[in-house]
Amino acid sequence: MAGRIAEHPILGKQEKGRIVTFTYNGKPMQGYEGEPIAAALKAAGVMIHRYTKKQHKPRGIFCAIGRCTDCVMVVNGKPNIRTCVTPLEEGMTVQTQYGVSAQPDGQEG
C-alpha cells in the first residue's frame, strides 16, 4: 500500500492497523483500519471529497485537523463527516458530498 502520514498534528502518531476494505462511490478500496478516511482516499488517488453547493467547485483536504469543512463526505449514509479526523473502519461506505448538507444522491435535504 502507498505511503501514509506517520504523525498527524491532531491525532498523533499513526499506528498502522490491519488492512480493511471500504467502498468509495460504490468502488471497493482498501486502507489501514484506524487511519483517517481522508488518508486512505489520498493514498488511492482520491483528491475530491465534496463539491460546493452554489458553484459546484471541488474541495478536498485543506486543514487536515477537523476545523474546516473541505473534506466532509457522506459516510455510512450520514453527511458532513470530517474525513480527515474520522478513523477508517471495515465496511464503511464513503461517498462524494454535494454541498455542506447534501444527501448522498446530491439532492439537498
Helices and strands as residue ranges (DSSP letters): E 7-8, E 12-13, E 19-24, E 27-32, H 37-43, E 50-51, E 58-59, E 72-75, E 78-82, E 93-95, E 97-98
